Amino acid sequence: MNPLFTHFRRALDECMPYLLTTQQNYPQLELAPLGISLKKRGLILDPQLRENEEFLHLVQNLDRLTFGPLEMTMPKWVSYDAGIMPSGIFGFCGRASSLDQWVRRALKVPEDYEGLVPLTQFIAIPTPERNAWYLHTISSLNQVCMGAAAPANLTLLTICLGVRVFRMQRLYGATQWRSSRLGMYVGLGPLEIITAYTHNHSVKKSVTWRLDIQRALVEAALINDGASVAAQPATHMIDVDDIEALKRIQTEIESGVKYHIVGQPSTRGSIVQVPVRRSE
């Protein structure tokens, strides 16, 4: 096994990567990300074929489970318009028989179904900027099933392979400052802050960020469980619940000052701080 995946042996033994994409997208995609062949060790499905409807239905159920409580369930037309047609959906899946009965019920897996079940999903949308994508969603069954439904860190493995599948050179995203996902993204490299206080977002305490993807840092994230970033000293620790501080940084960004998130968030009691680097 590739030394990159030493810590993910259990995940790769129990699960396999899947890719839902149309045939016209095949030439633009990398089907052996970091040496893992999707043709040999994975599942590639054309979402426009009726025979794959059951698996797509389970992908929809995964989205409902993870985002339904927030009233952010993705309608099928959004999945089709934002994911399937412009790019695809990448993730990991496992055998239905490997899931506990209560997990099968939560995911609404039919009683007589013994096929593959999606455990994670990653959707990004291509932008007009060459090889630049916008992160639409990434989710895992472990988010709602007490971490018992799939191997640990499967979400990290999903995004590390996903950015390679879609040949991304740059990834944009909008993430709530206190989201646990922020630490995973910065594990792939420093995040340039585009907006620190996002007035036009439903959650204004969201950070819009830009990540320049480097293969070496993606590999380092796999080796170090997402803890590796390019070495850059922090000049500030942002209290992410200090709205006035976020607004001051936003004002500086609008005047041309650059900020990067350069390390993992730190929580002490009820205070969450994020290390950033400021540069003129």
C-alpha positions in Angstrom: 0.0 0.0 0.0 1.1 3.5 -0.8 2.8 4.9 2.4 0.4 7.9 2.1 -2.5 5.7 3.2 -0.8 3.8 6.0 -3.2 5.3 8.6 -6.2 4.8 6.3 -5.7 1.1 5.7 -8.9 0.3 7.7 -10.9 2.8 5.7 -9.7 1.5 2.3 -10.2 -2.1 3.4 -13.8 -1.5 4.5 -14.9 1.1 2.0 -14.4 2.0 -1.7 -14.4 5.4 -3.5 -17.3 6.2 -5.8 -17.7 8.7 -8.5 -21.1 9.8 -9.9 -20.4 11.7 -13.2 -21.6 11.8 -16.7 -19.6 10.2 -19.5 -18.8 13.5 -21.1 -16.9 14.5 -18.0 -14.5 11.5 -18.0 -11.7 13.0 -20.1 -11.5 16.0 -17.7 -11.2 13.9 -14.5 -8.3 12.0 -12.8 -9.5 8.5 -12.3 -6.5 7.3 -10.3 -6.1 10.0 -7.6 -2.9 9.6 -5.7 -2.5 6.2 -7.1 -5.9 4.8 -6.1 -7.6 3.6 -9.3 -11.3 4.2 -9.4 -11.7 1.7 -12.2 -10.0 -1.1 -10.3 -10.8 -0.3 -6.7 -13.8 2.0 -6.9 -17.2 2.5 -8.3 -17.9 4.8 -11.3 -21.6 5.3 -12.1 -23.3 7.3 -14.7 -26.1 9.2 -12.8 -28.1 9.6 -16.0 -28.7 5.8 -16.2 -31.9 4.5 -14.6 -30.1 1.5 -13.3 -28.2 3.7 -10.8 -31.3 5.4 -9.4 -31.2 3.4 -6.1 -27.6 4.5 -5.3 -28.5 8.1 -6.1 -31.5 7.9 -3.9 -29.3 6.8 -1.0 -26.9 9.8 -1.7 -30.0 12.0 -1.4 -30.9 10.3 1.9 -27.3 11.0 3.2 -27.8 14.7 2.4 -31.2 14.7 4.2 -29.7 13.1 7.3 -26.8 15.5 7.5 -28.5 18.8 6.5 -32.2 18.1 7.2 -32.1 19.2 10.9 -30.8 22.6 9.6 -33.6 22.8 7.0 -30.9 22.8 4.3 -31.7 19.5 2.6 -30.5 19.7 -1.0 -33.4 19.1 -3.5 -32.8 16.6 -6.2 -32.7 19.3 -8.8 -29.9 21.2 -7.0 -27.9 17.9 -6.8 -28.4 17.5 -10.5 -27.8 21.1 -11.6 -25.0 21.9 -9.2 -23.2 18.6 -8.9 -24.0 15.9 -11.4 -24.1 17.9 -14.6 -21.2 20.5 -14.1 -18.8 18.1 -12.4 -19.9 15.1 -10.3 -20.2 13.7 -6.8 -17.3 11.9 -5.2 -17.2 10.0 -1.9 -16.8 6.7 -0.2 -19.3 3.9 0.1 -19.6 0.6 2.0 -21.6 -2.6 1.9 -25.1 -2.3 3.3 -24.4 -5.4 5.3 -21.6 -3.6 7.2 -24.1 -1.1 8.7 -25.9 -1.6 12.0 -29.7 -1.9 11.6 -30.3 1.5 13.3 -28.0 3.2 10.8 -29.8 1.4 7.9 -33.1 2.7 9.2 -31.8 6.2 9.6 -30.5 6.2 6.0 -33.7 4.5 4.8 -31.9 1.6 3.2 -34.5 -0.8 1.8 -34.7 -4.0 3.9 -33.8 -6.2 0.9 -31.0 -4.0 -0.3 -27.5 -5.5 0.1 -25.6 -3.3 -2.3 -23.3 -0.3 -1.8 -24.3 2.6 0.4 -22.7 6.1 0.3 -21.0 7.1 3.5 -19.5 10.5 2.4 -20.1 12.9 -0.4 -18.1 15.8 -1.9 -19.6 18.3 -4.4 -17.8 21.2 -5.9 -18.8 23.5 -8.7 -16.4 24.7 -11.4 -16.0 28.5 -11.8 -15.1 30.7 -14.8 -11.6 30.9 -13.3 -9.5 28.2 -14.9 -9.2 25.1 -12.7 -10.9 26.9 -9.8 -13.9 25.4 -8.0 -16.3 26.4 -5.3 -17.0 23.9 -2.5 -20.8 23.2 -2.5 -21.0 20.5 0.1 -19.0 17.8 2.0 -20.8 15.5 4.4 -20.3 12.2 6.2 -22.7 9.7 7.8 -20.5 9.9 10.9 -21.8 13.5 11.4 -25.2 12.1 12.5 -24.5 8.5 13.5 -22.3 9.1 16.5 -19.1 8.4 14.6 -20.0 4.7 14.4 -21.2 4.3 10.8 -17.9 4.6 8.9 -14.2 4.6 9.6 -12.7 7.7 11.3 -11.4 10.5 9.2 -13.2 9.3 6.1 -14.2 12.9 5.3 -10.5 14.0 5.2 -9.7 11.1 2.8 -12.7 12.1 0.7 -11.6 15.7 0.2 -8.0 14.8 -0.3 -8.8 12.4 -3.1 -11.7 14.6 -4.4 -9.6 17.6 -5.2 -7.3 15.3 -7.2 -10.2 13.6 -9.1 -11.5 17.0 -10.3 -8.0 18.3 -11.0 -8.5 21.3 -8.8 -5.8 23.9 -8.6 -7.8 26.3 -6.5 -10.8 25.8 -4.2 -13.1 28.5 -2.8 -15.5 28.0 0.1 -17.7 29.7 2.7 -17.5 28.3 6.2 -18.9 29.3 9.6 -16.0 30.5 11.7 -16.8 28.0 14.5 -17.3 25.1 12.1 -15.2 22.0 12.8 -14.6 21.8 9.1 -12.4 24.9 9.1 -9.6 23.0 10.7 -9.8 20.3 8.0 -9.6 22.8 5.1 -6.6 24.6 6.6 -5.0 21.2 6.9 -4.6 21.3 3.1 -2.8 24.6 3.2 -3.2 28.3 4.3 -6.6 29.8 3.5 -6.6 33.3 2.1 -9.6 35.2 3.6 -11.8 36.8 1.0 -14.4 37.9 3.5 -14.1 37.8 7.3 -17.6 39.0 7.9 -19.9 38.0 5.1 -22.8 40.4 4.9 -24.6 38.7 2.0 -24.5 35.2 3.6 -27.3 33.7 5.7 -24.8 33.3 8.5 -22.8 36.6 8.5 -20.1 35.1 10.8 -18.9 33.1 7.9 -15.4 33.3 6.3 -15.1 33.1 2.6 -11.7 31.6 1.7 -9.5 30.7 -1.2 -7.1 27.7 -1.1 -4.4 27.1 -3.6 -4.0 23.4 -3.8 -0.6 21.9 -3.7 -0.1 18.1 -4.1 2.6 18.1 -1.4 0.3 19.6 1.2 -2.5 17.3 0.3 -0.2 14.3 0.8 1.1 15.9 4.1 -2.5 16.2 5.3 -3.0 12.5 4.8 0.2 11.5 6.6 -0.5 13.9 9.5 -4.3 13.5 9.8 -5.0 17.0 8.5 -2.7 18.8 10.9 -0.1 20.0 8.3 -0.1 23.4 6.7 2.5 25.4 4.9 4.8 26.9 7.6 3.7 30.5 8.2 3.8 32.3 11.5 0.6 33.8 12.8 0.4 37.5 13.6 -3.1 37.5 15.1 -5.4 35.2 17.0 -9.0 36.0 16.0 -11.7 35.5 18.5 -14.3 34.2 16.1 -17.2 35.4 18.2 -16.0 39.0 18.4 -18.1 40.5 15.7 -16.5 43.9 15.8 -13.1 42.3 15.3 -14.4 40.4 12.3 -15.8 43.6 10.9 -12.5 45.5 11.4 -10.6 42.7 9.5 -13.3 42.9 6.8 -12.7 46.6 6.4 -8.9 46.1 6.1 -9.4 43.4 3.5 -11.6 45.7 1.5 -8.8 48.3 1.6 -6.3 45.8 0.2 -4.8 44.1 3.3 -4.4 40.3 3.0 -5.2 37.8 5.7 -4.5 34.1 5.7 -5.7 31.4 8.1 -2.4 29.6 8.9 -3.2 27.1 11.6 -5.8 25.0 13.4 -8.5 26.7 15.5 -8.0 26.6 19.2 -10.7 26.2 21.8 -10.4 27.0 25.4 -13.6 27.0 27.4 -16.1 29.0 25.3 -13.5 30.9 23.4 -12.6 29.8 19.9 -9.6 31.5 18.3 -8.1 31.1 14.8 -4.5 31.9 14.0 -4.1 34.3 11.0 -1.3 36.1 9.3 -1.7 39.7 8.2 0.2 41.2 5.3 0.0 44.5 3.5 
